[in-house]
């Protein structure tokens, strides 16, 4: 094979390698995003549970209204999620 053919073959190999690397990077990014979303969901569930366990005995005025709104929001989200 001539020098041009060798260089062209090497160029094609590098391009294929670049595509493979980019594909792996994209897959890793998708996996990381999925893990992050799962972690966010877990944190939200734990926060929701804490809100539902709270007692409104010590709250007054705006704090009490905010608590009731948060609790209603959590309950609605849990109903939607099944």
N, CA, C and O atoms as a GROMACS GRO file, in nm:
protein
  328
    1UNK      N    1   0.085  -0.118   0.000
    1UNK     CA    2   0.000   0.000   0.000
    1UNK      C    3   0.089   0.124   0.000
    1UNK      O    4   0.198   0.123   0.057
    2UNK      N    5   0.044   0.225  -0.061
    2UNK     CA    6   0.125   0.347  -0.068
    2UNK      C    7   0.110   0.430   0.060
    2UNK      O    8   0.027   0.400   0.146
    3UNK      N    9   0.191   0.533   0.071
    3UNK     CA   10   0.193   0.616   0.190
    3UNK      C   11   0.057   0.684   0.213
    3UNK      O   12   0.012   0.695   0.327
    4UNK      N   13  -0.007   0.730   0.106
    4UNK     CA   14  -0.138   0.795   0.119
    4UNK      C   15  -0.240   0.697   0.175
    4UNK      O   16  -0.321   0.732   0.261
    5UNK      N   17  -0.237   0.574   0.126
    5UNK     CA   18  -0.331   0.472   0.173
    5UNK      C   19  -0.312   0.443   0.320
    5UNK      O   20  -0.409   0.430   0.394
    6UNK      N   21  -0.185   0.434   0.366
    6UNK     CA   22  -0.156   0.410   0.507
    6UNK      C   23  -0.208   0.525   0.593
    6UNK      O   24  -0.269   0.504   0.698
    7UNK      N   25  -0.182   0.647   0.548
    7UNK     CA   26  -0.227   0.764   0.625
    7UNK      C   27  -0.379   0.771   0.628
    7UNK      O   28  -0.438   0.807   0.730
    8UNK      N   29  -0.442   0.738   0.516
    8UNK     CA   30  -0.587   0.741   0.512
    8UNK      C   31  -0.646   0.636   0.607
    8UNK      O   32  -0.742   0.664   0.679
    9UNK      N   33  -0.588   0.515   0.606
    9UNK     CA   34  -0.634   0.410   0.698
    9UNK      C   35  -0.621   0.455   0.843
    9UNK      O   36  -0.710   0.432   0.924
   10UNK      N   37  -0.509   0.518   0.874
   10UNK     CA   38  -0.486   0.566   1.011
   10UNK      C   39  -0.589   0.674   1.047
   10UNK      O   40  -0.640   0.678   1.159
   11UNK      N   41  -0.617   0.762   0.952
   11UNK     CA   42  -0.717   0.867   0.973
   11UNK      C   43  -0.854   0.805   1.003
   11UNK      O   44  -0.924   0.849   1.094
   12UNK      N   45  -0.892   0.705   0.926
   12UNK     CA   46  -1.021   0.638   0.946
   12UNK      C   47  -1.024   0.573   1.085
   12UNK      O   48  -1.125   0.582   1.154
   13UNK      N   49  -0.915   0.508   1.125
   13UNK     CA   50  -0.909   0.445   1.258
   13UNK      C   51  -0.926   0.550   1.368
   13UNK      O   52  -0.999   0.528   1.465
   14UNK      N   53  -0.860   0.664   1.352
   14UNK     CA   54  -0.872   0.770   1.452
   14UNK      C   55  -1.015   0.824   1.459
   14UNK      O   56  -1.066   0.852   1.567
   15UNK      N   57  -1.078   0.838   1.343
   15UNK     CA   58  -1.216   0.886   1.341
   15UNK      C   59  -1.308   0.786   1.410
   15UNK      O   60  -1.398   0.826   1.485
   16UNK      N   61  -1.288   0.657   1.386
   16UNK     CA   62  -1.370   0.555   1.451
   16UNK      C   63  -1.347   0.558   1.602
   16UNK      O   64  -1.442   0.545   1.679
   17UNK      N   65  -1.222   0.575   1.643
   17UNK     CA   66  -1.190   0.582   1.785
   17UNK      C   67  -1.256   0.703   1.849
   17UNK      O   68  -1.310   0.695   1.959
   18UNK      N   69  -1.254   0.816   1.779
   18UNK     CA   70  -1.317   0.938   1.830
   18UNK      C   71  -1.466   0.916   1.850
   18UNK      O   72  -1.522   0.960   1.951
   19UNK      N   73  -1.531   0.851   1.755
   19UNK     CA   74  -1.674   0.824   1.766
   19UNK      C   75  -1.701   0.733   1.886
   19UNK      O   76  -1.796   0.755   1.961
   20UNK      N   77  -1.618   0.630   1.904
   20UNK     CA   78  -1.635   0.539   2.018
   20UNK      C   79  -1.620   0.614   2.150
   20UNK      O   80  -1.699   0.593   2.242
   21UNK      N   81  -1.520   0.700   2.159
   21UNK     CA   82  -1.498   0.776   2.282
   21UNK      C   83  -1.616   0.869   2.308
   21UNK      O   84  -1.664   0.878   2.422
   22UNK      N   85  -1.663   0.938   2.206
   22UNK     CA   86  -1.776   1.029   2.223
   22UNK      C   87  -1.901   0.952   2.266
   22UNK      O   88  -1.978   0.999   2.350
   23UNK      N   89  -1.921   0.835   2.208
   23UNK     CA   90  -2.037   0.753   2.245
   23UNK      C   91  -2.027   0.711   2.391
   23UNK      O   92  -2.126   0.718   2.464
   24UNK      N   93  -1.910   0.668   2.435
   24UNK     CA   94  -1.891   0.630   2.575
   24UNK      C   95  -1.912   0.751   2.668
   24UNK      O   96  -1.973   0.738   2.773
   25UNK      N   97  -1.861   0.866   2.628
   25UNK     CA   98  -1.878   0.987   2.709
   25UNK      C   99  -2.026   1.024   2.721
   25UNK      O  100  -2.073   1.060   2.829
   26UNK      N  101  -2.098   1.015   2.611
   26UNK     CA  102  -2.241   1.045   2.614
   26UNK      C  103  -2.314   0.948   2.706
   26UNK      O  104  -2.402   0.987   2.782
   27UNK      N  105  -2.276   0.820   2.698
   27UNK     CA  106  -2.339   0.720   2.784
   27UNK      C  107  -2.310   0.748   2.931
   27UNK      O  108  -2.400   0.738   3.015
   28UNK      N  109  -2.187   0.785   2.962
   28UNK     CA  110  -2.150   0.818   3.100
   28UNK      C  111  -2.228   0.940   3.149
   28UNK      O  112  -2.272   0.944   3.264
   29UNK      N  113  -2.245   1.038   3.062
   29UNK     CA  114  -2.321   1.158   3.100
   29UNK      C  115  -2.467   1.123   3.127
   29UNK      O  116  -2.528   1.175   3.221
   30UNK      N  117  -2.523   1.036   3.046
   30UNK     CA  118  -2.662   0.993   3.066
   30UNK      C  119  -2.674   0.918   3.199
   30UNK      O  120  -2.768   0.940   3.275
   31UNK      N  121  -2.578   0.830   3.226
   31UNK     CA  122  -2.578   0.755   3.352
   31UNK      C  123  -2.566   0.849   3.471
   31UNK      O  124  -2.636   0.832   3.572
   32UNK      N  125  -2.478   0.948   3.461
   32UNK     CA  126  -2.459   1.045   3.570
   32UNK      C  127  -2.587   1.126   3.592
   32UNK      O  128  -2.626   1.151   3.706
   33UNK      N  129  -2.650   1.167   3.483
   33UNK     CA  130  -2.774   1.244   3.494
   33UNK      C  131  -2.884   1.161   3.559
   33UNK      O  132  -2.959   1.210   3.642
   34UNK      N  133  -2.892   1.034   3.519
   34UNK     CA  134  -2.991   0.944   3.577
   34UNK      C  135  -2.967   0.927   3.727
   34UNK      O  136  -3.060   0.932   3.806
   35UNK      N  137  -2.840   0.906   3.765
   35UNK     CA  138  -2.806   0.891   3.906
   35UNK      C  139  -2.842   1.017   3.984
   35UNK      O  140  -2.895   1.010   4.095
   36UNK      N  141  -2.813   1.132   3.925
   36UNK     CA  142  -2.844   1.260   3.990
   36UNK      C  143  -2.995   1.274   4.010
   36UNK      O  144  -3.041   1.316   4.116
   37UNK      N  145  -3.072   1.239   3.907
   37UNK     CA  146  -3.217   1.249   3.916
   37UNK      C  147  -3.272   1.152   4.021
   37UNK      O  148  -3.365   1.186   4.094
   38UNK      N  149  -3.214   1.033   4.029
   38UNK     CA  150  -3.258   0.937   4.130
   38UNK      C  151  -3.226   0.988   4.269
   38UNK      O  152  -3.306   0.974   4.361
   39UNK      N  153  -3.108   1.049   4.285
   39UNK     CA  154  -3.070   1.106   4.415
   39UNK      C  155  -3.164   1.220   4.453
   39UNK      O  156  -3.206   1.230   4.568
   40UNK      N  157  -3.197   1.304   4.356
   40UNK     CA  158  -3.291   1.414   4.382
   40UNK      C  159  -3.427   1.360   4.426
   40UNK      O  160  -3.488   1.412   4.518
   41UNK      N  161  -3.473   1.256   4.359
   41UNK     CA  162  -3.602   1.196   4.393
   41UNK      C  163  -3.599   1.138   4.534
   41UNK      O  164  -3.695   1.152   4.609
   42UNK      N  165  -3.488   1.073   4.569
   42UNK     CA  166  -3.474   1.016   4.703
   42UNK      C  167  -3.476   1.125   4.808
   42UNK      O  168  -3.543   1.112   4.911
   43UNK      N  169  -3.402   1.233   4.783
   43UNK     CA  170  -3.401   1.346   4.876
   43UNK      C  171  -3.541   1.405   4.889
   43UNK      O  172  -3.585   1.438   4.999
   44UNK      N  173  -3.611   1.419   4.777
   44UNK     CA  174  -3.746   1.475   4.781
   44UNK      C  175  -3.839   1.386   4.862
   44UNK      O  176  -3.920   1.436   4.940
   45UNK      N  177  -3.827   1.255   4.845
   45UNK     CA  178  -3.911   1.162   4.921
   45UNK      C  179  -3.883   1.175   5.070
   45UNK      O  180  -3.975   1.178   5.151
   46UNK      N  181  -3.754   1.181   5.106
   46UNK     CA  182  -3.718   1.196   5.248
   46UNK      C  183  -3.769   1.328   5.304
   46UNK      O  184  -3.819   1.332   5.416
   47UNK      N  185  -3.757   1.434   5.226
   47UNK     CA  186  -3.808   1.564   5.269
   47UNK      C  187  -3.959   1.558   5.286
   47UNK      O  188  -4.014   1.608   5.384
   48UNK      N  189  -4.026   1.496   5.190
   48UNK     CA  190  -4.171   1.481   5.198
   48UNK      C  191  -4.211   1.406   5.324
   48UNK      O  192  -4.306   1.443   5.392
   49UNK      N  193  -4.138   1.299   5.353
   49UNK     CA  194  -4.170   1.219   5.472
   49UNK      C  195  -4.155   1.303   5.599
   49UNK      O  196  -4.237   1.295   5.690
   50UNK      N  197  -4.050   1.383   5.604
   50UNK     CA  198  -4.028   1.469   5.721
   50UNK      C  199  -4.142   1.571   5.734
   50UNK      O  200  -4.189   1.597   5.845
   51UNK      N  201  -4.184   1.627   5.623
   51UNK     CA  202  -4.294   1.724   5.626
   51UNK      C  203  -4.422   1.657   5.677
   51UNK      O  204  -4.495   1.713   5.758
   52UNK      N  205  -4.448   1.536   5.628
   52UNK     CA  206  -4.569   1.466   5.669
   52UNK      C  207  -4.565   1.427   5.816
   52UNK      O  208  -4.670   1.417   5.880
   53UNK      N  209  -4.446   1.404   5.871
   53UNK     CA  210  -4.433   1.366   6.011
   53UNK      C  211  -4.442   1.486   6.106
   53UNK      O  212  -4.468   1.470   6.225
   54UNK      N  213  -4.419   1.606   6.052
   54UNK     CA  214  -4.418   1.725   6.136
   54UNK      C  215  -4.553   1.747   6.202
   54UNK      O  216  -4.658   1.710   6.150
   55UNK      N  217  -4.547   1.808   6.316
   55UNK     CA  218  -4.668   1.846   6.388
   55UNK      C  219  -4.681   1.998   6.380
   55UNK      O  220  -4.581   2.069   6.385
   56UNK      N  221  -4.801   2.046   6.367
   56UNK     CA  222  -4.824   2.189   6.351
   56UNK      C  223  -4.848   2.259   6.484
   56UNK      O  224  -4.885   2.377   6.486
   57UNK      N  225  -4.828   2.189   6.594
   57UNK     CA  226  -4.861   2.243   6.726
   57UNK      C  227  -4.790   2.375   6.758
   57UNK      O  228  -4.850   2.465   6.817
   58UNK      N  229  -4.663   2.387   6.720
   58UNK     CA  230  -4.584   2.504   6.757
   58UNK      C  231  -4.586   2.615   6.653
   58UNK      O  232  -4.518   2.717   6.669
   59UNK      N  233  -4.661   2.597   6.546
   59UNK     CA  234  -4.660   2.694   6.437
   59UNK      C  235  -4.780   2.789   6.448
   59UNK      O  236  -4.888   2.751   6.492
   60UNK      N  237  -4.756   2.913   6.406
   60UNK     CA  238  -4.862   3.012   6.410
   60UNK      C  239  -4.857   3.096   6.283
   60UNK      O  240  -4.753   3.106   6.218
   61UNK      N  241  -4.969   3.157   6.249
   61UNK     CA  242  -4.975   3.254   6.140
   61UNK      C  243  -4.925   3.201   6.007
   61UNK      O  244  -4.967   3.095   5.960
   62UNK      N  245  -4.833   3.279   5.946
   62UNK     CA  246  -4.780   3.244   5.814
   62UNK      C  247  -4.706   3.111   5.816
   62UNK      O  248  -4.712   3.035   5.719
   63UNK      N  249  -4.635   3.082   5.925
   63UNK     CA  250  -4.564   2.954   5.935
   63UNK      C  251  -4.662   2.837   5.928
   63UNK      O  252  -4.635   2.737   5.862
   64UNK      N  253  -4.774   2.850   5.998
   64UNK     CA  254  -4.875   2.745   5.997
   64UNK      C  255  -4.935   2.728   5.858
   64UNK      O  256  -4.955   2.616   5.811
   65UNK      N  257  -4.965   2.840   5.792
   65UNK     CA  258  -5.021   2.835   5.657
   65UNK      C  259  -4.923   2.773   5.558
   65UNK      O  260  -4.962   2.693   5.473
   66UNK      N  261  -4.795   2.809   5.570
   66UNK     CA  262  -4.692   2.752   5.484
   66UNK      C  263  -4.682   2.601   5.506
   66UNK      O  264  -4.672   2.524   5.411
   67UNK      N  265  -4.684   2.560   5.633
   67UNK     CA  266  -4.678   2.419   5.666
   67UNK      C  267  -4.794   2.343   5.602
   67UNK      O  268  -4.775   2.238   5.542
   68UNK      N  269  -4.915   2.396   5.616
   68UNK     CA  270  -5.032   2.329   5.558
   68UNK      C  271  -5.021   2.320   5.406
   68UNK      O  272  -5.057   2.218   5.347
   69UNK      N  273  -4.974   2.426   5.343
   69UNK     CA  274  -4.956   2.426   5.198
   69UNK      C  275  -4.855   2.321   5.155
   69UNK      O  276  -4.878   2.247   5.060
   70UNK      N  277  -4.742   2.314   5.227
   70UNK     CA  278  -4.639   2.215   5.195
   70UNK      C  279  -4.693   2.074   5.213
   70UNK      O  280  -4.669   1.986   5.130
   71UNK      N  281  -4.766   2.053   5.321
   71UNK     CA  282  -4.820   1.920   5.349
   71UNK      C  283  -4.920   1.879   5.241
   71UNK      O  284  -4.920   1.764   5.196
   72UNK      N  285  -5.006   1.972   5.200
   72UNK     CA  286  -5.102   1.943   5.094
   72UNK      C  287  -5.030   1.912   4.962
   72UNK      O  288  -5.071   1.823   4.888
   73UNK      N  289  -4.924   1.986   4.934
   73UNK     CA  290  -4.846   1.963   4.812
   73UNK      C  291  -4.783   1.824   4.813
   73UNK      O  292  -4.787   1.753   4.712
   74UNK      N  293  -4.727   1.786   4.926
   74UNK     CA  294  -4.666   1.653   4.938
   74UNK      C  295  -4.771   1.544   4.919
   74UNK      O  296  -4.749   1.448   4.847
   75UNK      N  297  -4.884   1.561   4.984
   75UNK     CA  298  -4.990   1.460   4.972
   75UNK      C  299  -5.040   1.449   4.828
   75UNK      O  300  -5.065   1.338   4.780
   76UNK      N  301  -5.054   1.561   4.760
   76UNK     CA  302  -5.098   1.559   4.619
   76UNK      C  303  -4.994   1.489   4.531
   76UNK      O  304  -5.030   1.410   4.445
   77UNK      N  305  -4.866   1.518   4.553
   77UNK     CA  306  -4.760   1.455   4.474
   77UNK      C  307  -4.759   1.304   4.499
   77UNK      O  308  -4.741   1.226   4.405
   78UNK      N  309  -4.778   1.262   4.622
   78UNK     CA  310  -4.780   1.119   4.653
   78UNK      C  311  -4.899   1.050   4.587
   78UNK      O  312  -4.888   0.936   4.542
   79UNK      N  313  -5.013   1.118   4.582
   79UNK     CA  314  -5.130   1.059   4.515
   79UNK      C  315  -5.103   1.042   4.366
   79UNK      O  316  -5.139   0.940   4.307
   80UNK      N  317  -5.039   1.144   4.305
   80UNK     CA  318  -5.009   1.137   4.161
   80UNK      C  319  -4.910   1.025   4.132
   80UNK      O  320  -4.921   0.957   4.029
   81UNK      N  321  -4.813   1.005   4.221
   81UNK     CA  322  -4.710   0.904   4.198
   81UNK      C  323  -4.763   0.764   4.223
   81UNK      O  324  -4.700   0.666   4.183
   82UNK      N  325  -4.876   0.753   4.288
   82UNK     CA  326  -4.937   0.623   4.305
   82UNK      C  327  -4.916   0.571   4.439
   82UNK      O  328  -4.962   0.461   4.471
   0.00000   0.00000   0.00000
